[in-house]
Amino acid sequence: MLKWALIFFVISLIAGFFGFSGISAATATIARVLFGIALVIFLIFLILALMAGNAVL
């Protein structure tokens, strides 16, 4: 998911460089949403791993 967020971010930068502000804003929003989802999934798995580690000990 982070890979797709990076791809959309690069597309946003290229579109912004060439003056396509609408496409740039849209892809930046998509990249921001994908990064947020990846961050939430990471935090959920981190909490689950910490709880599983405490259960083993």
C-alpha positions, 0 to 999 in steps of 0.5 A: 500500500505504501508503494501505491501511495508513493506512486501517486505522490510521484504522479502528483509531483510530475502533474504539478510540475507540468501545470495539471493542478487538478490531476495533481490535487487528486493524486495527492489526495489519493496518496494521502488516503493510502498513506493514512490507511497503511499507517492505521494498519501498521498501528493495528498490527503493532498493538496486536504484536505487543499483546501477543508478546505479553501473552507468551511471557 
